[in-house]
Each structure stands twice: as C-alpha cells, then as structure tokens.
Amino acid sequence: MDKRTLNKIIKRLNKLYHIEVRKEPPFEVLIHGILSHRTKDETTFSAQEKVLKAANAPAKMLKLSAKKIQKLIYPVGFYRQKSKNILKTCKLLVEKFNGEVPKTKEELMQLPGVGEKTSDIVLLFAYGENVIPVDSHLATISKRWYIADEKDKPEVIREKLHKLIPKNRAIINQLLVQFGKDVCKSPIPKCYSCPVEKLCPFEDKNL
C-alpha cells in the first residue's frame, strides 16, 4: 500500500472514530502494558484498576505479595507470571530508577515483562513519543494491506509503519486498533461492512 492510499483510509477512519489521545501516568501505562499481553482489553482494564487501587506506585506494589497481586489481576492471561513480573519490575524501578518509569526504550526493555509493544505503549501514551506500538490488530492490518510480510516480526512491522506514517502516530495507532477490533478482525474480517473496502488491496476479502 502506498502513502496516498493509506492517507485516504486514515481520513475516513478519523471521521468515523473521532479519536483523542491524552497522556496517562507512566506507572499506570506500564502496568497496563504488562497485563495486556494475550488478554482482552476489558479484562486488562478491570485488572489494572484493581491492582492500581491497591498500590499506585512501585514502592507500594512491593508491599503486596505475589499471591495478593494474582488475586487482583485474575483472570488476565498468565496471571501468575505477570504477578512475578510486576514485582520484579517494581523492585528494579525502585533500586535503579528512583521509583520512576524510565523514558527510553532501552531502559524500558530491561524491565521484566516488558517487550517491544509494552515499551512503545509507555513511550507513546505516557511520554508522548511519536511511535507505533504493534499489537495483534496492527500486525493483522499491516499484513492484509501488504505493508508487511506474513513472517514479519512486530519490530519489523513497526519500522515499515514508521516509514509510511512519519507523524500523528498516536492518533493513527488508535484509529487502526479500533478498526481492527470492529472490522478488520482476525481470523475473519468483516469486509462486507468495511468503510474502506474499496481502498483495501486485500485479495481474500470476506464479502
């Protein structure tokens, strides 16, 4: 897909969704990112709210046991491992980063449970960096639009998207995520009700 076609799609989606992006507290965004892996949004937000109500800072989180955190975040996927990662991450934040969430990708990637997507989520939504976190929705859309190849890893997809989308990445990221949830679903997209179907190059449409 070329930039011109992509821009047309973005304009249509922007009229449809009216997305607004605002900065969120870094620790909240970090916890959300750790919890979100292989977990539905509704479950993630519910778990995030409960665990942050109990402890809204790294030092406070360290006062909770792994079992307590497990109860608070259940039923997110891999909740046992995520509870351990949260404690390990908070320990590192206190000991190495003075209780603050770091502002660079390299430092964020040092935190247990934090990978490419979560580090970009923090950079985008907590610190306003011009990056695109690649989740399952963006990966699926990028491949259907032939921006990325089927075997491309998230970090490769991210770089390809960055080349096509030099600015306004926060809003565009949210537009595409919402579009992926509503229409361009995996494994079966709703091409028959897609607002940008005429612009879509996908060859195996579900019409």
CORNORJO-V606527 format. One record per backbone hydrogen bond with DSSP energy under -0.5 kcal/mol. CO is the residue of the C=O (numbers start at 1). NH is the residue of the N-H. Records with the same first field share a line. If there is no record, write none. Layout:
BEGIN
CO: NH + NH
END
This chain:
BEGIN
2: 6
3: 7
4: 8
5: 9
6: 10
7: 11
8: 12
9: 13
10: 14
11: 15
12: 16
13: 17
14: 18
25: 29
26: 30
27: 31
28: 32
29: 33
30: 34
31: 35
32: 36
33: 37
34: 37
36: 39
40: 44
41: 45
42: 46
43: 47
44: 48
45: 49
46: 50
47: 51
48: 52
49: 53
50: 54
51: 55
57: 61
58: 62
60: 63
61: 64
65: 69
66: 70
67: 71
68: 72
69: 73
70: 74
73: 76
76: 79
78: 82
79: 83
80: 84
81: 85
82: 86
83: 87
84: 88
85: 89
86: 90
87: 91
88: 92
89: 93
90: 94
91: 95
92: 96 + 97
93: 97 + 99 + 100
97: 100
100: 102
104: 108
105: 109
107: 110
108: 111
111: 114
113: 115
115: 119
116: 120
117: 121
118: 122
119: 123
120: 124
121: 125
122: 126 + 127
123: 129
124: 128
125: 24
129: 131
131: 133
133: 135
135: 139
136: 140
137: 141
138: 142
139: 143
140: 144
141: 145
142: 147 + 148
143: 146
149: 152
153: 156 + 157
154: 158
155: 159
156: 160
157: 161
158: 162
159: 163
160: 164
161: 165
164: 166
168: 172
169: 173
170: 174
171: 175
172: 176
173: 177
174: 178
175: 179
176: 180
177: 181
178: 182
179: 183 + 184
183: 185 + 190
187: 189
189: 191
190: 193
191: 194
194: 197
196: 199 + 200
197: 200
205: 207
206: 192
END
